[in-house]
Amino acid sequence: MQPDLTPWIVAISVLLPLCLTVLIFQWVMSRSADKSRRMLPTLASAVESSSHWLPESQGQAPGEAQSAPPSLAVVVSAHNEAHAIGSCLRSLRAQDLPGFRVIVCLDRCTDGTADAARQAVQDDSRFELVEIHEPRPGWRGKPLPMQVGAEYAGEVDWILFLDADARLSPDTLRLGLAVALREGFDLMSVLPLLDVAHWFDKVMQPAATVHMLYLYPPRRVNLRTNARAFAVGAFSLIRREAFEAIDGMTHLRNLLTEDIEMARRVRDAGYRVGMAHAEGRFVCAMYETLKEWRTGWRRIFTGASRGRADRLRNHGLRSAIVGVGAPLVRLVSLVVGLWAVATGPMVISILGGALAVVALGSYAVNAYALGRFYRESKLNPLWVFLYPVGAAYLGYLLLRCARDVRKGRVIGWAGNTFSASPEPDEAAVAMDSLEASESAHPAASHAVSSGSKAEG
């Protein structure tokens, strides 16, 4: 009696095209990622071209005339960052770029951030500490210290907005400024090396980062025309002229993702937006707890989607399909294929062997692409086996964001609440209605202390 081959034929005929589709998709995405990586300028590429800004004792070539770099002010925004701000400011003190200034904006801090900042700055005259005690009407979150810092910066050529949990190598400012000038960027962000100190940094952070790079491919961001605007708020270097052209943070004053919206406005104003790779010269620790990680990425993805529930739903489904469905198809295909080779008749063994080969090819492409990403992120490549767990959780988080937008829920972040469905110019509209209040109570919009140099 001949065995019934129908189950084998049905299983292989379903799995083979599915697994082949996964293989082709991953190969295309891997090639796209490689292309983006090659097109992304690195800070290291400006080591020699920026050496003329250094005195000879610091690395300038003998006989090369020293020239002054463009003027730069670094604005460090901090809200309750006592645990991190010391390392950030010490790394800024060690920078080899001549002539830059640092304005540290302490936004309603209650945890000793100011004391930690003063201790780190000591008597360095390049640093200025500004304490913000009350918010200006209509302003929420990070845009206020960014605006205040820009006002204190005065007439400079460039402003760098830096997060308080950033740590820079001694040449990061010099190389970043040189790359922005060479590439013709008016707003340049630098991709950081994320500090992976916690388990959720290893399990879930890769899925979130990969999804953001899918939404904002660096090669698309760096195009001269039809660019996809994107900025990393932790390190955003902007030409003063471009910052003034978009009226500073005025139209961004209560948005969830002021960095991405700033990039969009800069692009729409006719200036060029770009990204560079730090290659370890810029390290940042995003979140200290899983709750912060969850809330932070809810804020980022909701803002990036401009509060559209349909986009968030589609992103969530994509994360689940690509991050969980594809590995499941590979695994089932490999098991069925090997089983067919071992137990099936000759025809089924041949088809099962083909299925197993396609599944192994898909594993190889996935291991190459994600393995490189994990190594560049200073993660043990073995963590890649838990990538589907992170992708599944990210899919759940994005679907939850879509639900929050539909229900009009608010998002709490850094002592502020934001609407889950903001319009890009909502802040400007809100401020128009508050102009009379602000003029009647001018102190409310200028509740800033310490305009003097920091004292040790």
Backbone torsions as a table, in degrees:
resi	resn	phi	psi	omega
1	MET	NA	127.2	-179.9
2	GLN	-73.0	135.9	177.9
3	PRO	-67.7	150.1	178.0
4	ASP	-75.9	114.6	-177.9
5	LEU	-91.4	-2.8	-174.6
6	THR	-58.0	-46.9	-179.9
7	PRO	-59.9	-40.4	178.5
8	TRP	-63.1	-46.8	-176.8
9	ILE	-63.3	-42.6	179.5
10	VAL	-63.5	-47.0	-177.4
11	ALA	-62.1	-46.5	-176.9
12	ILE	-71.0	-38.1	-179.6
13	SER	-66.6	-25.6	176.3
14	VAL	-83.6	-46.0	-173.5
15	LEU	-74.6	-36.1	-175.8
16	LEU	-61.3	-50.2	177.1
17	PRO	-65.7	-34.2	177.8
18	LEU	-63.6	-47.5	-178.0
19	CYS	-68.1	-35.9	177.3
20	LEU	-65.4	-38.0	176.5
21	THR	-63.6	-43.3	177.3
22	VAL	-60.6	-43.6	-179.5
23	LEU	-62.0	-46.3	-179.2
24	ILE	-64.8	-43.6	179.8
25	PHE	-60.2	-45.3	-178.2
26	GLN	-68.1	-35.3	177.8
27	TRP	-65.1	-43.9	178.6
28	VAL	-62.7	-45.0	180.0
29	MET	-65.2	-36.7	178.4
30	SER	-66.0	-42.5	177.3
31	ARG	-63.9	-40.1	178.6
32	SER	-63.3	-41.5	178.4
33	ALA	-64.5	-40.1	177.8
34	ASP	-63.5	-40.4	179.4
35	LYS	-64.6	-42.6	177.6
36	SER	-61.5	-41.9	-178.7
37	ARG	-62.4	-41.1	-179.3
38	ARG	-69.8	-32.7	-177.9
39	MET	-82.5	-11.0	-175.7
40	LEU	-84.7	118.0	177.5
41	PRO	-66.8	148.5	179.2
42	THR	-110.7	152.5	177.4
43	LEU	-63.2	-34.3	-178.4
44	ALA	-61.7	-24.2	-178.3
45	SER	-68.8	-11.0	-177.7
46	ALA	-107.5	12.9	-177.4
47	VAL	-59.4	-49.6	-176.8
48	GLU	-76.8	-40.6	-175.3
49	SER	-68.2	-18.0	-179.9
50	SER	-104.1	2.7	-175.8
51	SER	-68.1	-20.7	-179.5
52	HIS	-71.4	-10.0	175.3
53	TRP	-82.0	-11.5	-176.3
54	LEU	-95.1	147.0	167.8
55	PRO	-66.0	157.5	-175.5
56	GLU	-58.3	-31.7	-178.5
57	SER	-69.6	-16.6	-177.4
58	GLN	-106.1	9.4	175.3
59	GLY	126.1	-1.8	176.7
60	GLN	-68.3	142.4	179.7
61	ALA	-63.3	139.2	179.5
62	PRO	-57.1	133.7	178.9
63	GLY	85.5	-10.0	179.1
64	GLU	-81.8	131.1	-177.6
65	ALA	-72.4	133.3	177.9
66	GLN	-79.4	139.0	176.5
67	SER	-128.0	156.3	-177.1
68	ALA	-83.2	135.4	175.7
69	PRO	-74.8	165.0	172.6
70	PRO	-58.3	150.0	-178.9
71	SER	-70.6	140.1	-175.1
72	LEU	-136.4	136.0	170.7
73	ALA	-120.0	130.3	177.5
74	VAL	-99.5	124.9	178.5
75	VAL	-108.1	114.0	179.1
76	VAL	-101.6	117.3	179.2
77	SER	-96.4	130.5	-176.6
78	ALA	-139.6	129.5	170.5
79	HIS	-131.0	107.5	-179.8
80	ASN	53.2	60.5	-178.7
81	GLU	-119.2	37.7	-176.7
82	ALA	-59.9	-30.3	-176.9
83	HIS	-75.1	-18.5	-171.2
84	ALA	-123.1	-24.7	-168.7
85	ILE	-66.6	-29.1	179.5
86	GLY	-61.2	-47.2	178.9
87	SER	-62.3	-40.0	179.5
88	CYS	-61.4	-49.9	-176.1
89	LEU	-69.8	-35.2	176.5
90	ARG	-64.8	-36.6	177.2
91	SER	-68.5	-31.2	175.9
92	LEU	-70.9	-37.0	178.1
93	ARG	-63.2	-27.3	-177.4
94	ALA	-87.1	1.5	-177.3
95	GLN	-65.9	143.2	-177.7
96	ASP	-94.3	0.9	178.1
97	LEU	-73.2	126.4	179.6
98	PRO	-75.2	145.8	164.6
99	GLY	79.9	7.8	-179.1
100	PHE	-85.9	160.7	177.3
101	ARG	-123.2	158.7	179.7
102	VAL	-129.9	126.7	174.4
103	ILE	-112.7	116.0	-179.0
104	VAL	-99.5	112.8	-178.0
105	CYS	-100.1	111.3	-177.9
106	LEU	-95.8	104.2	-170.1
107	ASP	-93.2	94.6	175.2
108	ARG	51.5	49.0	-178.5
109	CYS	-78.8	140.6	-178.5
110	THR	-128.1	10.2	-171.8
111	ASP	-120.0	16.3	-179.3
112	GLY	91.2	13.2	178.8
113	THR	-60.8	-41.0	-178.3
114	ALA	-61.5	-44.1	179.0
115	ASP	-64.1	-41.5	178.5
116	ALA	-64.0	-37.2	179.0
117	ALA	-67.8	-44.2	179.8
118	ARG	-63.1	-38.9	179.5
119	GLN	-65.0	-38.7	-179.3
120	ALA	-72.9	-37.0	-177.2
121	VAL	-75.1	-38.4	-176.5
122	GLN	56.3	-125.2	-176.1
123	ASP	-107.5	25.2	-179.2
124	ASP	-70.7	114.0	-174.3
125	SER	-72.0	-9.8	178.4
126	ARG	-76.7	-12.7	-172.9
127	PHE	-105.5	143.0	177.1
128	GLU	-134.0	127.9	179.3
129	LEU	-101.5	129.2	179.8
130	VAL	-123.9	122.2	-179.7
131	GLU	-102.9	125.6	178.1
132	ILE	-102.6	117.0	-175.9
133	HIS	-96.5	-29.8	-177.8
134	GLU	-134.7	143.8	177.4
135	PRO	-75.1	151.8	170.6
136	ARG	-77.4	146.8	-179.9
137	PRO	-56.2	130.3	177.5
138	GLY	88.2	-6.8	-179.1
139	TRP	-99.9	140.3	177.0
140	ARG	-138.7	138.6	170.1
141	GLY	72.7	-149.7	-170.3
142	LYS	-64.9	-29.8	-179.2
143	PRO	-54.9	-33.1	-178.7
144	LEU	-65.8	-54.1	177.5
145	PRO	-62.4	-29.6	175.7
146	MET	-64.2	-45.2	180.0
147	GLN	-66.6	-44.9	179.3
148	VAL	-60.8	-43.9	178.7
149	GLY	-61.9	-40.3	178.4
150	ALA	-64.9	-35.8	177.3
151	GLU	-66.2	-40.0	178.5
152	TYR	-72.4	-21.8	-177.0
153	ALA	-66.3	-29.4	179.5
154	GLY	73.9	-153.4	-176.2
155	GLU	-85.3	92.4	176.1
156	VAL	-123.9	161.6	179.9
157	ASP	-77.8	-36.4	-175.7
158	TRP	-135.9	150.0	173.6
159	ILE	-125.7	131.9	173.5
160	LEU	-109.4	119.3	174.0
161	PHE	-91.9	119.7	-172.8
162	LEU	-127.6	137.6	176.0
163	ASP	-77.7	153.7	-175.5
164	ALA	-73.9	-12.4	178.1
165	ASP	-99.6	16.1	178.9
166	ALA	-87.6	147.4	173.4
167	ARG	-130.8	129.2	-173.1
168	LEU	-115.2	146.2	169.4
169	SER	-72.2	158.4	-174.2
170	PRO	-58.4	-22.2	-177.6
171	ASP	-105.6	8.9	-172.9
172	THR	-64.0	-45.1	-179.5
173	LEU	-62.6	-45.8	-178.7
174	ARG	-62.5	-47.5	-177.7
175	LEU	-69.0	-38.8	178.5
176	GLY	-62.2	-44.0	178.8
177	LEU	-64.3	-40.5	-179.5
178	ALA	-65.9	-40.3	179.4
179	VAL	-66.1	-43.1	179.4
180	ALA	-60.1	-42.1	179.2
181	LEU	-67.6	-43.5	-177.6
182	ARG	-65.7	-41.8	-176.5
183	GLU	-82.3	-10.9	-178.7
184	GLY	76.6	26.0	177.7
185	PHE	-81.1	137.3	172.0
186	ASP	-96.8	-22.6	171.7
187	LEU	-137.3	116.4	-178.4
188	MET	-124.8	130.7	172.7
189	SER	-106.8	153.3	178.6
190	VAL	-117.7	127.6	179.2
191	LEU	-72.4	124.3	-174.8
192	PRO	-86.4	164.1	163.6
193	LEU	-91.7	117.8	-175.7
194	LEU	-81.6	137.7	176.8
195	ASP	-72.3	122.5	-175.5
196	VAL	-109.9	64.2	-175.4
197	ALA	-85.8	-20.4	-173.3
198	HIS	-113.1	161.6	-177.7
199	TRP	-63.4	-35.9	-178.8
200	PHE	-71.8	-22.5	172.6
201	ASP	-64.8	-32.0	-177.3
202	LYS	-87.2	-32.9	-174.2
203	VAL	-92.1	-45.3	-170.8
204	MET	-108.5	-28.8	-179.1
205	GLN	-59.0	-41.7	179.3
206	PRO	-57.1	-41.7	-179.7
207	ALA	-63.5	-41.4	179.4
208	ALA	-65.9	-42.1	-179.6
209	THR	-66.2	-44.7	179.1
210	VAL	-60.8	-39.3	-179.8
211	HIS	-66.9	-38.9	177.1
212	MET	-65.0	-39.5	178.0
213	LEU	-67.9	-27.9	173.4
214	TYR	-68.7	-42.3	-179.7
215	LEU	-69.6	-35.6	-176.6
216	TYR	-129.1	73.8	179.8
217	PRO	-62.0	130.7	-178.5
218	PRO	-54.2	-35.8	-179.3
219	ARG	-67.5	-27.7	175.0
220	ARG	-77.9	-36.8	179.7
221	VAL	-64.8	-36.6	-173.8
222	ASN	-87.8	3.9	177.1
223	LEU	-64.6	147.9	177.3
224	ARG	-77.5	-28.5	177.7
225	THR	-129.4	150.1	-179.9
226	ASN	54.2	38.9	-178.3
227	ALA	-75.6	152.4	173.6
228	ARG	-94.4	112.2	-172.3
229	ALA	-71.2	132.6	178.7
230	PHE	-157.4	148.1	175.3
231	ALA	-147.8	148.6	174.9
232	VAL	-99.6	111.6	-174.4
233	GLY	-62.0	-22.7	-179.1
234	ALA	-69.5	-22.8	178.7
235	PHE	-152.7	93.4	179.9
236	SER	-123.9	109.6	-178.7
237	LEU	-99.8	116.3	-173.9
238	ILE	-126.9	139.5	174.9
239	ARG	-68.6	135.7	-176.7
240	ARG	-57.2	-38.3	-180.0
241	GLU	-59.8	-42.2	179.2
242	ALA	-68.7	-37.9	179.1
243	PHE	-62.9	-41.7	178.9
244	GLU	-71.7	-30.2	-179.4
245	ALA	-65.1	-26.7	178.7
246	ILE	-100.3	15.4	-179.7
247	ASP	61.9	38.4	177.2
248	GLY	58.9	-136.5	-178.6
249	MET	-94.5	11.2	-174.2
250	THR	-55.2	-46.0	-176.2
251	HIS	-87.4	2.8	-177.1
252	LEU	-119.5	13.3	-162.8
253	ARG	-70.3	-12.1	175.4
254	ASN	-141.4	35.2	-178.3
255	LEU	-94.8	154.9	-179.0
256	LEU	-66.5	-44.9	-177.2
257	THR	-123.0	80.3	-177.5
258	GLU	-65.6	-26.3	-178.0
259	ASP	-69.0	-47.0	179.8
260	ILE	-67.2	-39.9	178.4
261	GLU	-67.1	-34.8	175.7
262	MET	-62.5	-42.1	178.6
263	ALA	-62.3	-41.1	179.3
264	ARG	-63.5	-41.4	-179.3
265	ARG	-69.0	-39.6	178.2
266	VAL	-62.5	-45.5	177.7
267	ARG	-60.9	-47.1	-177.6
268	ASP	-66.8	-21.0	177.2
269	ALA	-83.9	1.7	176.4
270	GLY	95.7	9.3	178.9
271	TYR	-100.3	164.2	-174.3
272	ARG	-100.0	134.4	178.7
273	VAL	-110.5	141.8	-179.4
274	GLY	-153.8	172.2	179.6
275	MET	-131.2	153.0	174.0
276	ALA	-136.7	163.0	-179.1
277	HIS	-104.8	129.9	-177.4
278	ALA	-77.6	-28.1	-176.3
279	GLU	52.1	46.0	176.4
280	GLY	90.0	-4.5	-179.6
281	ARG	-83.0	-5.6	179.3
282	PHE	-140.1	113.4	-177.6
283	VAL	-117.1	137.7	177.8
284	CYS	-141.5	143.1	177.3
285	ALA	-105.5	110.9	-171.7
286	MET	-74.7	-51.6	-172.1
287	TYR	-139.4	148.0	-177.9
288	GLU	-97.7	-22.5	-178.8
289	THR	-134.4	161.3	177.4
290	LEU	-62.4	-36.8	178.6
291	LYS	-62.5	-42.7	176.8
292	GLU	-63.3	-41.3	179.4
293	TRP	-59.5	-46.5	-177.8
294	ARG	-63.8	-47.4	-178.5
295	THR	-67.6	-40.1	-179.1
296	GLY	-62.3	-44.4	-179.5
297	TRP	-74.9	-28.2	171.3
298	ARG	-59.9	-44.3	179.0
299	ARG	-62.3	-46.9	-175.6
300	ILE	-64.1	-50.5	-176.0
301	PHE	-70.5	-35.3	177.2
302	THR	-65.6	-43.6	178.1
303	GLY	-66.4	-41.6	-179.2
304	ALA	-63.2	-30.7	178.8
305	SER	-85.7	0.7	-176.5
306	ARG	56.5	35.8	175.0
307	GLY	68.1	28.2	179.1
308	ARG	-99.2	116.3	-177.0
309	ALA	-63.4	-34.2	-178.7
310	ASP	-66.5	-38.7	177.3
311	ARG	-64.8	-44.9	-179.7
312	LEU	-63.3	-40.2	178.1
313	ARG	-62.6	-44.5	179.4
314	ASN	-64.0	-39.6	177.7
315	HIS	-63.5	-40.3	179.8
316	GLY	-64.3	-43.3	179.1
317	LEU	-65.7	-39.0	179.0
318	ARG	-63.8	-43.3	179.9
319	SER	-60.0	-41.3	-179.8
320	ALA	-68.7	-42.5	-177.4
321	ILE	-68.6	-48.2	-176.7
322	VAL	-74.1	-43.2	-173.9
323	GLY	-82.2	-27.0	-177.4
324	VAL	-115.3	-47.4	-177.4
325	GLY	-63.0	-44.6	-178.7
326	ALA	-62.5	-47.9	176.3
327	PRO	-60.5	-34.8	179.2
328	LEU	-66.8	-41.4	177.2
329	VAL	-62.1	-42.8	178.8
330	ARG	-60.4	-47.3	-176.5
331	LEU	-64.4	-49.0	-179.7
332	VAL	-62.6	-40.5	179.9
333	SER	-63.2	-42.1	-179.9
334	LEU	-65.4	-44.0	-179.7
335	VAL	-64.2	-47.5	-179.5
336	VAL	-64.4	-42.3	-179.8
337	GLY	-62.2	-47.2	178.9
338	LEU	-66.0	-37.3	178.1
339	TRP	-64.6	-40.2	178.5
340	ALA	-64.7	-41.3	178.4
341	VAL	-62.6	-39.3	-174.6
342	ALA	-79.0	-31.1	-170.7
343	THR	-124.3	-15.2	-173.9
344	GLY	-86.1	165.7	172.4
345	PRO	-62.8	175.0	-171.9
346	MET	-58.6	-47.2	-177.9
347	VAL	-62.2	-43.4	179.5
348	ILE	-67.0	-36.9	178.1
349	SER	-62.6	-39.9	179.2
350	ILE	-65.7	-46.2	179.0
351	LEU	-64.9	-40.4	177.6
352	GLY	-64.4	-38.1	176.5
353	GLY	-62.6	-41.2	177.4
354	ALA	-61.9	-41.8	178.6
355	LEU	-63.4	-43.0	179.9
356	ALA	-64.5	-39.2	179.4
357	VAL	-63.9	-44.2	178.6
358	VAL	-62.6	-41.6	179.1
359	ALA	-63.6	-42.6	178.3
360	LEU	-65.9	-37.3	175.9
361	GLY	-62.6	-40.1	177.5
362	SER	-64.1	-41.1	176.0
363	TYR	-60.4	-41.1	-177.8
364	ALA	-64.9	-45.1	179.6
365	VAL	-64.2	-42.5	179.4
366	ASN	-64.3	-42.1	179.4
367	ALA	-64.6	-38.1	178.8
368	TYR	-64.4	-49.8	-175.4
369	ALA	-68.5	-54.0	-177.9
370	LEU	-71.3	-34.3	178.5
371	GLY	-60.4	-42.7	177.6
372	ARG	-63.5	-43.4	179.5
373	PHE	-60.6	-43.4	-179.6
374	TYR	-66.2	-39.7	178.5
375	ARG	-65.4	-42.8	178.2
376	GLU	-64.6	-27.2	178.1
377	SER	-86.7	6.3	-179.5
378	LYS	61.8	33.8	176.9
379	LEU	-107.4	144.4	173.6
380	ASN	-62.1	124.7	-178.1
381	PRO	-56.5	-19.9	179.1
382	LEU	-64.2	-22.8	177.5
383	TRP	-65.0	-14.5	-179.0
384	VAL	-62.4	-24.6	179.5
385	PHE	-67.3	-19.6	177.5
386	LEU	-98.1	6.3	178.8
387	TYR	-57.2	-42.1	178.2
388	PRO	-58.8	-31.0	177.8
389	VAL	-65.0	-45.9	178.0
390	GLY	-63.8	-39.9	179.9
391	ALA	-66.2	-37.8	178.4
392	ALA	-64.5	-43.8	-179.6
393	TYR	-67.1	-38.4	178.1
394	LEU	-63.3	-41.6	177.2
395	GLY	-59.5	-43.5	176.7
396	TYR	-60.8	-43.5	-177.9
397	LEU	-63.1	-41.5	-179.3
398	LEU	-67.7	-39.5	176.8
399	LEU	-65.8	-34.7	176.1
400	ARG	-67.1	-38.0	176.4
401	CYS	-61.3	-41.8	178.1
402	ALA	-60.7	-41.3	177.9
403	ARG	-64.2	-41.9	179.7
404	ASP	-62.2	-38.7	178.8
405	VAL	-65.0	-44.8	-179.4
406	ARG	-62.3	-34.7	-177.6
407	LYS	-91.1	0.0	176.9
408	GLY	69.4	28.2	-179.8
409	ARG	-75.1	158.8	-179.4
410	VAL	-100.2	159.4	177.8
411	ILE	-116.8	125.3	177.5
412	GLY	-93.2	132.7	-179.6
413	TRP	-155.1	127.3	175.8
414	ALA	52.4	44.0	177.1
415	GLY	78.3	10.7	-179.3
416	ASN	-127.0	159.7	173.9
417	THR	-118.0	138.9	-178.9
418	PHE	-126.2	146.7	173.3
419	SER	-69.7	139.8	178.8
420	ALA	-75.9	-8.7	179.2
421	SER	-132.5	63.2	-177.9
422	PRO	-78.9	149.1	170.1
423	GLU	-92.3	149.4	-175.4
424	PRO	-57.5	-32.3	-178.1
425	ASP	-106.8	17.8	-179.2
426	GLU	-58.3	-37.5	-177.6
427	ALA	-63.9	-42.1	-179.4
428	ALA	-64.6	-40.3	177.8
429	VAL	-62.7	-43.4	-179.9
430	ALA	-62.3	-39.4	-177.3
431	MET	-69.8	-32.5	177.7
432	ASP	-57.7	-38.0	-178.8
433	SER	-78.1	-12.6	-177.6
434	LEU	-104.1	0.4	-176.6
435	GLU	-58.5	-43.1	-178.5
436	ALA	-64.1	-42.8	179.4
437	SER	-62.5	-39.7	-177.2
438	GLU	-68.9	-38.1	179.7
439	SER	-72.0	-29.5	178.4
440	ALA	-75.8	-26.1	-179.2
441	HIS	-130.0	68.2	-174.6
442	PRO	-59.0	-28.3	-177.7
443	ALA	-64.7	-26.5	-177.3
444	ALA	-66.1	-30.0	-178.9
445	SER	-95.0	-0.2	179.9
446	HIS	-133.0	37.1	-179.2
447	ALA	-80.4	68.8	-176.1
448	VAL	-123.9	135.1	177.6
449	SER	-117.6	167.4	176.1
450	SER	64.5	76.2	172.7
451	GLY	-95.5	5.8	-178.5
452	SER	-96.8	173.0	177.1
453	LYS	-65.2	147.7	-179.6
454	ALA	-66.3	140.3	179.7
455	GLU	-112.5	141.9	178.6
456	GLY	-78.8	NA	NA
